[in-house]
Amino acid sequence: MNNRNDARTVEVEGFRDGTQGVDPSITVKEIEAQFGQRQEQENQAAAERIKLLEAQAETLERRKDDSQRHWGDLEFRTEGMPPQIVLPLIAVVCAIAAVIGEAVFLAPVMDGLGIADATLQLIFAGVIVITTSGLFEITKRVYSARTSDHLATDEQSTNGASKVAHLGGLIFLGVLTTLALVLVFILGWWRAEEMIYAAAVQTGPWKEFLANNTVLTRLVVVLLTTALPIFVAIAFEWGLNGLHLAWEWRKSRETYKRITKQLDSTQKELEQRIEGRDSRIRELEQMREEWKQAYLQNHELGQKTGAWQTPLWRVVLKIAAVVLLVLTICLLLDPITAQYIESGWMRSLLYGCMTLGFGVLYASRAIKAWDRPTAGQLYDQKATIFRSEPPKKDSEPFVISQSSPGAGNGKPPLGSPTEERSQAATAR
């Protein structure tokens, strides 16, 4: 919408209504209703995006609180310090190295089980070590979890069936872990006997050392094969938990920072949207007041000056001037036209038709504007009140009554307060 053209329309309509004695309150109410509708349209246009941003900000606020609470818990566990990464990583690497070493150490025993390929011996020995460590770790975790649940639960409210189920689960996992450790123990014993036998068929210091320290050899090999799976389970769990804590701590911190940044950006955009909507509404309110004042001022001006009509002789003079102008142009172009139309009467007929056509067209428009002018034409030719002397101070301004005689007939209205004040109407 072109606000400048609309303001111009309000001015000319106000002036026309003032000259015709129309009640200004009707048009003022229309202006208020129009701007009320435009304000409602602005609210509706911005409401969808504002509601979406409000919902997004609320969601981000909840996510920020959750991430801050989660990060706070991790900060409490790490005592405000970033969790370690190197030591847990070394523990995991050592656990993997222990599995490989145990598999290499027990691989020769697999020959007695009918597995001759060296690669398959390493794989099978590794499976045994991993299974033993896994069973030990599962038993330890289940025991810790169920012990914590048992301590947290009132013993009086625990029935006999739950106690039996709890005890049965622990016994089952304990038996499996014991069987796995016994298997590793037997494999270690087997490995020690194999070493002693291999040394017995050879000669040298190694044979004498193993022959003289058979008990020590059995103890070292059995303890080594039994302790390595336990070490793998403990070291791998501690290292993995440490790496997981470090990962969760850093991920939680980055999540908190990212959500905080998104929340700030969303809140800023929401504030900009609300401020933009309020600014446009304030502009509409200001424009409404400007239109109302412009309409009322021009309405008052129309009441003071009245609807003055231009004298007919001036309209006729303008029509004659236009006809003469067209005829002059035709005569000036006659030397050029003569090159194409040699006949003089044909050129005269052409000039006459052109002059008559333009003259009649302009005359019809001019007479229509003189007889029934539009609001814009009436505003353009509004009269001006001339004074022979300035008004006295603290005196009411001189107002020409619209109902005074002579208004609208081209003559100055009567009823001037003094003979010294003269009025004349001029059309622009």
Secondary structure, 3 states (H helix, E strand, C coil): CCHHHHHHHHHHHHHHHHHHCCCHHHHHHHHHHHHHHHHHHHHHHHHHHHHHHHHHHHHHHHHHHHHHHHHHHHHHHCCCCCCCCHHHHHHHHHHHHHHHHHHHHHHHHHHHHCCCCHHHHHHHHHHHHHHHHHHHHHHHHHHHHHHHHHHHCCHHHCCHHHHHHHHHHHHHHHHHHHHHHHHHHHHHHHHHHHHHHHHHCCCCHHHHHHHHCHHHHHHHHHHHHHHHHHHHHHHHHHHHHHHHHHHHHHHHHHHHHHHHHHHHHHHHHHHHHHHHHHHHHHHHHHHHHHHHHHHHHHHHHHHHHCCCCCCHHHHHHHHHHHHHHHHHHHHHCHHHHHCCCCCHHHHHHHHHHHHHHHHHHHHHHHHHHHHCCCHHHHHHCCCCCCCCCCCCCCCCCCCCCCCCCCCCCCCCCCCCCCCCCCCCCCCC
